[in-house]
Amino acid sequence: MPDSLYLFSAIAVSTAVTFGLRALPFAFIAKLRSNGFINYLALRMPLGIMVVLVAATLPAGIMDPAVAWPVAAALAATVGLHLLKSNAVLSVLGGTAVHVGILSWPL
């Protein structure tokens, strides 16, 4: 079993690297805000994330009829919430809640 100094050192190095990698973007925040490409990504990214989620979820759900209707209900809830509120976070959370709720409900 490794000694305490080795374990503490490993945890300290991992913590320092993680903190550094998470703090690094904030050092360049002023340059990033004036960058046209970053602004373009900030506008387009929510739609891109939704497209990736749909592409990853729907093929698995469509093949199995037992899973298809919860996926369809969650998709309808997500689209409906987004059309009503235009809030991507609310839409994703609402659709996820509907899907998990349907799958968790004992039939």
Buried (B, 14 or more C-beta within 10 A) or exposed (E): EEEEEEEEEEEEEEEEEEEEEEEEEEEEEEEBEEEEEEEEEEEEEBEEEBEEBBEEBBEEBEEEEEBBEBBBBBBEBBBBBBEEEEEBEBBBEBBBEBBEEBEEEEE
